[in-house]
Amino acid sequence: MQQTIFTLTIPELYTIYLQYPSVETDTRKLKQGDIFFALKGDNFNGNNFALKALETGAAYAVIDEDIEEGNDKLIKVDNVLETLQQLAKYHRGQFQIPFIAVTGSNGKTTTRELISAVLATQYKTYSTAGNLNNHIGIPLTILKIKNDAEIAVIEMGANHQKEIEGYCIIALPTHGIISNVGKAHLEGFGGIEGVRKGKGELYDFLRSNNGVAFAFDDLDYLHEMSKDIKKIVWYGTEQGEVCGDVKASEPFLEVDITSGSSIHTIQTNLVGSYNLPNILCAVTVGKYFNIPDEKIKAALENYIPTNSRSQLVEYGNNKIILDAYNANPTSMKVAIENFAGIHTDKKVLVLGGMMELGEESLAEHEKIVTLIHQYNFDEVLLVGGDFEHHHNAYPYFKTSGEASEYIKQQHYQRTYFLIKGSRSMKMEKVLTALEQSKN
């Protein structure tokens, strides 16, 4: 029987990684020659699938539990997750290129995608894919970066303090963006000040390592949070290296660039004037890295949002703003206000509950209901979460599935919808109901 490899240093493991530079944590997605990392969670244990991974074609499997069968393709470590993170940090250390970290309560994914689209017009750019912005996704993102990389854009999500700090230790960002600080993950952060402190960990890293921050001048708290960072590139509606404002927002956002660029006007495929800072940030980053204005404009105008973020969908003669990837009190408020400003005959608001708000959840849901009262929407449907505990005239559905069944029976025509809610509410089911009822 062959012996299991029990100990390897990170440099030794990195030598193997260079031979097989593809890492996977899910045997269902495994490709020939991948290195399988047997991660563990509350409801799964990758160690149980290590031998299957090897049978499927994995070059090696990294484990942290004893497996009866000896195999020289099994690499045992103390902790698989920590080893994955350390390997990613070691790989990061081989690059002398800009690493741009993007975080924030709202808009960070859109900002990251816009920035990446602009940078990719001139540089070999590697960027976070999908929602791989956590303690597992960030190492996986870094380990996908190849030797031809000229720039990297790393998204960092967080729901508690010290999380961003940990990601910075792995990714070692040279540049950073905090899109904004809002009422997201209040339960984990311990209130809005905790959110500010947690997101501010990116600024702390830049401050200590002579990094560069890109920041939205209109947000006063970013001025306070970014104090003593030596290099800050500001953008805003009135002051900054790049300035711009909303020219139009129906149905899509159109931006006037008023200074800092010769672009003049950008016609986006994004819904909502709240995306203005994201566009301005992408222009600013593009200018900073010497990308020609015409390339910046083309990249931003060709960008089409996906994953239920600021999307405009049409089924039959109905229009739907699908912004259901996630929701918190801040993003919910601006989405409702933006929807209220749209000029159309019939508007229906479909809102799912907001998660991870802790003891402030009831009050924050009540504020949203109070805000809705200010507008004359033709219909308001509330789904799940703590909307259940507020007595009002609006129909309430415990799940998005129940709401979908109701919607199928209404046969809406020439109606504009806003669908928004936290990811766990699965509000995309409502979109499916509208698609099925379009005829």
C-alpha positions in Angstrom: 0.0 0.0 0.0 1.3 3.4 -0.9 1.8 5.9 1.9 -0.3 9.1 2.2 1.8 12.3 2.0 1.4 13.7 5.6 3.4 16.9 5.5 4.2 19.5 2.9 5.3 23.1 3.3 3.4 25.7 1.4 6.4 26.2 -1.0 6.4 22.5 -1.7 2.7 22.4 -2.3 3.1 25.4 -4.6 5.6 23.4 -6.7 2.8 20.9 -7.2 0.3 23.6 -8.0 2.6 25.0 -10.7 2.5 21.6 -12.3 -1.3 21.4 -11.9 -2.5 25.0 -11.8 -6.2 24.4 -11.4 -7.9 24.1 -8.0 -11.4 22.7 -7.3 -13.5 22.2 -4.2 -16.5 20.5 -5.7 -16.2 17.0 -7.2 -19.2 17.8 -9.5 -17.1 20.4 -11.3 -13.8 18.6 -11.2 -11.7 18.4 -14.4 -8.8 16.1 -15.3 -5.6 17.3 -13.6 -7.3 19.5 -10.9 -6.0 19.7 -7.3 -9.0 18.9 -5.1 -9.2 20.7 -1.8 -11.5 18.7 0.6 -13.2 21.6 2.4 -15.6 21.0 5.3 -18.8 22.8 6.3 -21.7 22.4 8.6 -23.5 20.1 6.2 -20.6 18.6 4.1 -17.2 17.0 4.5 -15.0 17.0 1.4 -12.7 14.4 2.9 -15.4 11.9 2.2 -15.1 12.6 -1.5 -11.3 12.7 -1.8 -10.9 9.2 -3.2 -13.7 9.9 -5.6 -11.9 13.0 -6.8 -8.8 11.0 -7.6 -10.9 8.4 -9.4 -12.5 11.2 -11.4 -9.1 12.5 -12.5 -7.8 14.9 -9.9 -4.0 15.1 -9.8 -4.0 15.4 -6.0 -6.4 15.7 -3.2 -5.7 17.8 -0.1 -7.3 16.4 3.0 -7.2 17.0 6.8 -8.7 13.7 8.1 -7.3 10.2 8.0 -8.4 8.1 5.1 -8.0 4.3 5.4 -6.6 3.8 1.9 -3.1 5.0 1.4 -2.4 6.9 -1.8 0.5 9.0 -2.7 -1.9 11.5 -4.4 -3.4 12.3 -1.0 -1.8 15.3 0.8 -2.7 15.6 4.4 -2.6 19.0 6.1 -3.7 20.4 9.5 -6.6 22.4 8.0 -7.6 22.4 4.3 -9.2 25.8 4.3 -6.2 27.5 5.9 -3.9 25.7 3.5 -6.0 26.9 0.5 -5.7 30.5 1.8 -2.0 30.2 2.5 -1.4 28.8 -1.0 -3.4 31.7 -2.5 -1.3 34.2 -0.5 1.9 32.6 -1.7 0.7 32.7 -5.3 -0.3 36.4 -4.8 3.3 37.1 -3.7 4.6 36.0 -7.1 3.0 39.0 -8.8 4.1 42.6 -9.0 1.0 44.0 -10.6 -1.9 46.1 -9.4 -4.4 44.3 -7.3 -7.6 46.3 -6.9 -9.9 45.3 -4.0 -13.6 46.3 -4.1 -15.9 46.2 -1.1 -19.0 48.1 0.1 -22.5 47.6 1.3 -24.2 48.1 -2.1 -23.0 48.1 -5.7 -19.6 46.4 -5.1 -20.3 43.6 -7.7 -21.5 46.0 -10.3 -18.5 48.3 -9.6 -16.1 45.4 -9.9 -17.6 44.2 -13.1 -17.6 47.7 -14.7 -14.0 48.3 -13.6 -13.0 44.9 -15.0 -14.7 45.6 -18.3 -12.9 48.9 -18.7 -9.4 47.5 -17.7 -9.8 44.4 -19.9 -9.9 46.7 -23.0 -6.1 47.3 -22.5 -4.8 44.9 -19.9 -4.9 41.1 -19.3 -7.3 41.4 -16.4 -8.3 38.7 -13.9 -11.4 39.3 -11.8 -13.7 37.7 -9.3 -16.3 35.5 -11.0 -19.9 35.4 -9.8 -20.2 35.7 -6.0 -16.7 34.2 -5.1 -16.1 37.1 -2.7 -15.7 35.2 0.6 -13.1 33.2 2.6 -13.2 30.4 0.0 -14.0 32.4 -3.2 -11.1 34.9 -2.8 -8.4 32.3 -2.5 -9.9 30.4 -5.5 -10.0 33.7 -7.5 -6.4 34.4 -6.8 -5.3 30.9 -7.7 -6.9 31.3 -11.1 -4.6 34.2 -11.9 -2.0 33.1 -14.6 1.5 34.4 -15.3 0.1 36.6 -18.1 -1.8 38.8 -15.7 -1.3 42.5 -15.9 -4.0 43.6 -13.4 -6.4 41.9 -10.9 -9.7 43.0 -9.5 -10.8 41.2 -6.3 -14.3 41.6 -4.8 -14.5 41.3 -1.0 -17.8 40.6 0.7 -18.2 40.6 4.5 -20.8 40.2 7.2 -18.6 40.7 10.3 -15.6 42.7 11.5 -12.0 41.5 10.8 -13.2 39.7 7.7 -11.9 42.3 5.2 -8.7 42.5 7.2 -8.2 38.8 6.7 -8.9 39.0 3.0 -6.4 41.8 2.6 -3.7 39.7 4.2 -4.3 37.1 1.4 -4.9 39.4 -1.5 -2.4 42.2 -0.6 -4.3 44.9 -2.5 -2.4 47.8 -3.9 -5.5 49.8 -4.7 -8.9 49.8 -3.1 -12.5 50.9 -3.4 -15.3 51.1 -0.8 -18.4 51.8 -2.9 -20.4 52.9 0.2 -21.4 52.0 3.7 -25.0 51.1 4.3 -27.3 49.1 6.5 -26.2 45.6 5.4 -25.4 42.6 7.6 -26.2 44.7 10.7 -26.5 41.5 12.8 -23.0 40.4 12.1 -21.3 43.8 12.2 -23.2 45.0 15.3 -24.9 48.1 13.8 -24.0 50.7 11.2 -20.8 51.8 13.0 -19.7 48.2 13.0 -20.3 48.1 9.2 -18.2 51.2 8.8 -15.4 49.8 10.9 -15.5 46.5 9.0 -15.5 48.0 5.5 -12.9 50.4 6.7 -10.5 47.6 7.2 -9.6 47.9 3.5 -8.7 51.5 4.0 -6.6 50.5 7.1 -4.6 48.1 4.9 -4.1 50.7 2.2 -3.1 53.3 4.8 -0.5 50.9 6.3 0.9 49.8 2.9 1.0 53.0 0.9 -1.9 51.9 -1.2 -4.2 54.0 -3.4 -7.9 54.5 -2.7 -10.5 55.5 -5.2 -13.4 57.2 -3.4 -16.8 58.9 -4.1 -16.4 62.5 -3.0 -20.1 63.0 -2.3 -20.1 60.6 0.7 -18.8 62.6 3.6 -18.1 59.5 5.7 -15.5 58.3 3.1 -13.6 61.5 3.7 -13.4 60.7 7.4 -12.7 57.0 6.9 -9.9 57.6 4.4 -7.9 60.2 6.5 -4.1 59.7 6.3 -4.2 57.6 3.2 -1.5 59.2 1.2 -3.0 58.8 -2.3 -6.7 59.1 -2.8 -8.3 59.6 -6.2 -11.7 61.2 -5.8 -14.7 61.1 -8.2 -18.0 62.7 -7.7 -20.9 64.8 -8.9 -19.1 68.2 -8.3 -15.6 67.5 -7.2 -12.9 65.0 -8.1 -10.6 63.8 -10.8 -13.7 62.7 -12.7 -17.1 64.3 -12.3 -20.5 63.4 -13.7 -24.2 63.4 -13.2 -27.4 61.7 -14.3 -28.6 62.8 -17.7 -31.5 60.4 -17.9 -32.7 57.2 -16.1 -35.7 55.9 -18.0 -35.4 53.1 -18.7 -31.6 53.0 -18.6 -29.1 55.2 -16.8 -27.5 57.8 -19.0 -24.5 59.7 -17.5 -23.0 63.0 -18.4 -19.3 63.2 -17.7 -18.8 66.9 -16.8 -15.1 67.0 -16.2 -12.0 64.8 -16.2 -12.7 63.1 -19.5 -13.7 63.9 -23.1 -16.3 61.1 -23.0 -19.2 63.5 -22.4 -22.1 61.0 -22.4 -22.4 57.3 -21.5 -25.5 55.4 -22.3 -25.6 52.3 -20.0 -27.6 49.2 -19.8 -28.1 49.7 -16.1 -31.4 50.5 -14.4 -31.4 53.1 -11.6 -29.7 56.5 -11.0 -28.1 54.9 -7.9 -25.6 53.3 -10.3 -24.1 56.7 -11.1 -21.2 56.3 -8.6 -20.4 52.9 -10.0 -20.0 54.4 -13.5 -18.0 57.3 -12.3 -15.7 54.9 -10.4 -15.1 52.8 -13.5 -14.3 55.9 -15.6 -11.9 57.2 -12.9 -10.1 53.8 -12.6 -9.8 53.7 -16.4 -8.3 57.2 -16.6 -5.9 56.4 -13.7 -4.6 53.4 -15.7 -4.3 55.4 -18.9 -7.0 53.8 -20.8 -8.2 55.9 -23.8 -11.6 57.6 -23.3 -13.1 55.8 -26.3 -12.3 52.4 -24.9 -13.7 53.4 -21.5 -17.0 54.6 -23.1 -17.3 51.5 -25.3 -16.7 49.1 -22.3 -19.3 50.8 -20.1 -21.9 51.0 -22.9 -21.4 47.4 -23.9 -21.7 46.1 -20.3 -24.9 44.2 -19.7 -25.8 43.3 -16.0 -26.5 39.7 -15.1 -27.3 37.8 -11.9 -30.5 39.7 -11.0 -28.6 43.0 -10.6 -30.2 46.2 -12.0 -31.6 44.2 -14.9 -34.5 45.3 -17.1 -36.5 42.3 -18.4 -39.4 42.4 -20.8 -42.1 39.7 -21.0 -44.9 40.4 -23.5 -45.9 44.0 -22.8 -44.7 43.9 -19.2 -41.4 45.4 -18.0 -39.6 44.1 -14.9 -36.7 45.7 -13.0 -35.0 42.6 -11.5 -32.8 43.7 -8.6 -33.1 40.6 -6.5 -29.6 39.4 -5.9 -29.6 40.9 -2.5 -31.3 43.6 -0.4 -30.7 45.7 2.7 -32.5 48.8 4.0 -30.2 51.2 2.1 -30.4 49.4 -1.3 -34.2 48.8 -0.8 -34.8 52.5 -0.2 -33.0 53.8 -3.3 -34.6 51.1 -5.5 -38.1 52.1 -4.3 -37.4 55.8 -4.8 -35.9 55.1 -8.2 -39.0 53.0 -9.2 -41.3 55.7 -7.9 -39.7 58.2 -10.3 -40.4 56.1 -13.4 -43.2 57.5 -15.6 -45.6 54.7 -16.6 -49.3 54.0 -16.2 -49.2 51.0 -13.9 -46.6 50.0 -11.3 -46.4 47.0 -9.1 -43.9 46.6 -6.3 -42.9 43.1 -5.2 -40.6 43.2 -2.2 -39.0 40.2 -0.3 -37.7 40.4 3.2 -34.3 41.7 4.2 -32.1 39.3 6.1 -29.2 39.5 8.6 -30.5 42.7 10.3 -30.6 41.3 13.8 -32.5 43.2 16.4 -33.0 46.1 14.0 -34.9 44.0 11.5 -38.4 44.8 12.6 -37.8 48.5 12.7 -36.0 48.5 9.3 -38.9 46.6 7.7 -41.4 49.0 9.2 -39.4 52.0 7.7 -39.7 50.4 4.3 -43.4 50.0 4.7 -43.7 53.6 5.8 -41.7 54.7 2.7 -44.0 52.7 0.4 -47.0 54.6 1.9 -45.5 57.8 0.4 -46.1 56.7 -3.1 -49.1 55.7 -5.1 -48.1 52.3 -6.5 -50.9 50.4 -8.1 -50.1 47.3 -6.1 -47.6 46.3 -3.5 -46.8 42.6 -2.7 -44.7 41.8 0.4 -43.0 38.4 0.7 -41.4 36.7 3.7 -39.0 38.0 6.3 -40.2 40.5 8.9 -42.8 42.0 6.6 -45.0 39.4 8.2 -45.1 41.3 11.5 -46.4 44.6 10.1 -50.1 45.1 9.8 -50.9 47.0 6.6 -53.2 46.8 3.6 -50.7 45.1 1.4 -51.0 41.4 0.5 -48.5 39.3 2.3 -47.0 36.0 1.1 -44.9 33.8 3.2 -42.7 32.6 0.3 -41.9 33.8 -3.2 -43.5 30.6 -4.4 -46.9 31.7 -2.9 -46.4 35.1 -4.5 -45.7 33.5 -7.8 -48.9 31.5 -7.7 -50.9 34.7 -7.0 -49.1 36.6 -9.9 -49.8 33.8 -12.4 -53.6 34.3 -11.7 -53.5 38.1 -12.3 -52.7 38.2 -16.0 -51.0 41.5 -15.8 -50.8 43.7 -18.9 -48.7 46.8 -19.7 -47.4 46.8 -16.1 -44.0 47.9 -14.7 -42.6 45.8 -11.9 -39.8 46.2 -9.4 -38.8 42.8 -7.9 -36.3 43.1 -5.0 -35.4 41.1 -1.9 -32.6 39.3 -0.1 -31.1 36.4 -1.9 -32.6 33.8 0.4 -36.1 34.9 -0.6 -35.5 33.6 -4.1 -37.4 36.4 -5.7 -36.5 35.2 -9.2 -39.4 32.8 -8.8 -41.7 35.9 -9.3 -39.9 36.6 -12.6 -40.5 33.1 -13.7 -44.3 33.5 -12.9 -44.4 36.6 -15.1 -42.6 34.9 -17.9 -45.1 32.0 -17.8 -48.1 34.3 -17.8 -46.9 36.6 -20.6 -49.4 35.1 -23.0 
